[in-house]
Amino acid sequence: MERSIYSAEYQWLCTLLRELRLESGLTQVQVAERLDEPQSFVSKCGAGERRLDMIELHHLAAALGTACRRSSNGCGQSPEGDSRASSGVSTTGAFISRRCG
């Protein structure tokens, strides 16, 4: 198993976090203030330059107004476009609950 910030799944997670921030109408500075972290922390997370652990991911998701979950609700798509959560294959993205309407 690849444990790199360069994996397709991790890059997909970073893209999802950026999209959630933008959908929430928040700037990097606003998210950083909610986390009590410097703006560069949010920038590096969104750019995939910093690997998040599960606790940091939970805090970041909360700052973005969403939550971490154990399984996908059908909204999470893998980088290839197939829903890995529905096929029983766990991906990092399955832990992020996206607002699905």
N, C-alpha and C positions, 0 to 999 in steps of 0.2 A: 504494500500500500504506500503510495506516494504521500509524504507528509511535508510537502513544500508549499510555500506561498505562491509557487508558480503552477500548481495543479489547476486543471480546468475547473474543478469544483470550487476551489478557494477563490479563483478569479470571479466565478459566477456569484459567490457569496458577496464579494466586494461590490460587484455591480448592483446586486439587490440592495445592499445597504445604502449605496449612493442614491438609487432610485427612491427608496423609502424616505430618505432625507429630503430629496427634492419634492416628492409628493406631499410631504408634511409642510413644505414651505419654509424649512429651516436652513440657515446658513451653517457652515462649519463652525463658526464662532459661537452661534447659539447652542449647538449640540455640545461643543466643548465646555461651555459654561454650565450646562446641565450635568455634565460628567465631572466637573471640577478638574478638567485636564486642559492642556494648551491646545490651540487650534491645530497645531502640527500633528497632534495625536489623531485627530479626526481625519485630517488629510492623508496621513500615512495608512490608516485603516481603510479608507475608501479607495486608495490607489493600490492597495495590496502590498505595500512596503512593510507592513507590520502584521505579524500573525496574532490573532486574537485567541485568548483561551475562552473557555465556555462562560466563565464568570464575567469577563469583559464583554463578551457577546451579549449576555443577558442584560448588562447595564446599558450597552449601546442601543439594544432593541427598545428598552424601556424609555430611553431618552428620545427615541424616534417615534414614540407613541404606539409601539407594537409589542409583541411578546414572543418569547421563545416557546416552542411547543415540542412535544415528543414526536409527533408525526405530522405529516403534511395534511392539509384539508383539501388537497386536490389542486391548489393554486401553484405549488412549487413545481417548476420544470427544470430538468437538468440542462446543462449546456447543450446537449444534443437535441433537446426539445421533447424527450420522452419523460413521462412522469415516473421517476424511479421509485418514489414513495409508494405508488400504487402497484408497482411490480415487486415490492418487497425489498428493494435494494435501498439501504439507508444512505442519504447524502446530507451534507451539512445544511443545505438549503431547506431540507424538510423540517428543520428546527425553527425556522422563522415563519411566523404567522403573518401573512400578507393580508391586507384588507381586500376582501373579494366581493364586496358589494353587499 
